[in-house]
């Protein structure tokens, strides 16, 4: 696992570590970039990158009319470590 404190750090980590296959981000981030913006920029850098969002409240940034954006995966808060591990495993295995 590689952690970042904000979106800019997350993008830098993606550049630094080309073997990263999945980005797990909250929809709401500190530092002026949302999780949606981070995901969009990350996919511009790495088109095949898997993105997993989490949120406890700002779902409408990625859910529109009750439907997730194409190729978007969501794990709503609160979640357990087991649920997170299962979701990540399922995404990496597909």
N, C-alpha and C positions, 0 to 999 in steps of 0.2 A: 504494500500500500504506500502510495506517495500522497502526502497531504499538501494543501495550499491554503493560505489564509484568505485569499480573495480571487477574483476572476483573473486579474493580471498575472498573479503567481501561478494559477492553474494553467494558463496558456504557456507560460515560460516552462513549466514542468513538461508539458506535452512536447515542446520543442527539444528539451533536454533529454527526454526519454521516449524515443520513437517506438519502443516496444509496448507502450501503454495501449491497451485495447478497449478500455471502458472508462468513461468519465462519470463519476457519481457526484451530483451537485444539488444543492438546495436551490429552489427557485429564487429565494431572497438571499442575496449575498451582500457583505459589506464592501465598501470601496468603490461604489459608483457603477458597477456592472452587475446586471441581473444574471441569474442562472441561465435564462433563455439566451441572453446575449453571449454569455460564455459558450454555450453549446453551439450557437450559430458560428462564432469565430473558430471554435475548435474543429467543427466539421469543415470549415473552409480550409483549414490547415491539413486536416486528416479526414477525407471523405468517408472512409469506412469505419470511423470511430463509433463505438456504441455509447449511447447517452442514457443514463438513468437519473431521473429527477426525483427529489423528495420535496414535500412541502406539507405544512400544517394548515395553510390558509390561502396562499396565493395561486390556487389551482388555475384560475382563468388566464394565467400567462402561458399555459400550455394546453389547457382544455377549452374547447370552443363548442358551445352548444351541447355539452355533455360528451364530446368526442375528443380524444387525444389527437394531437397533431400526428401526421404520418411519421412512422419510425421513431415515435416518442414512447418512452417507458416511464411509468410513475410508480413509486412506492410511497403511499401516503403515511404521514406521521400520525400517531406514534407507531413505530415498528420494532420488532425484536431483532436481535442479532441473527437469529435463525432465519427470519423472513428476509432480511437483507442478503444473507449468504445464499439462500435459495434463489432469490431473484437474480443475483449476479451470476450464479452458476447456470441458471436457465438461459440467460442472455449470451453468455460465453459459449455455451454448448450449441446454440442455433447457428 
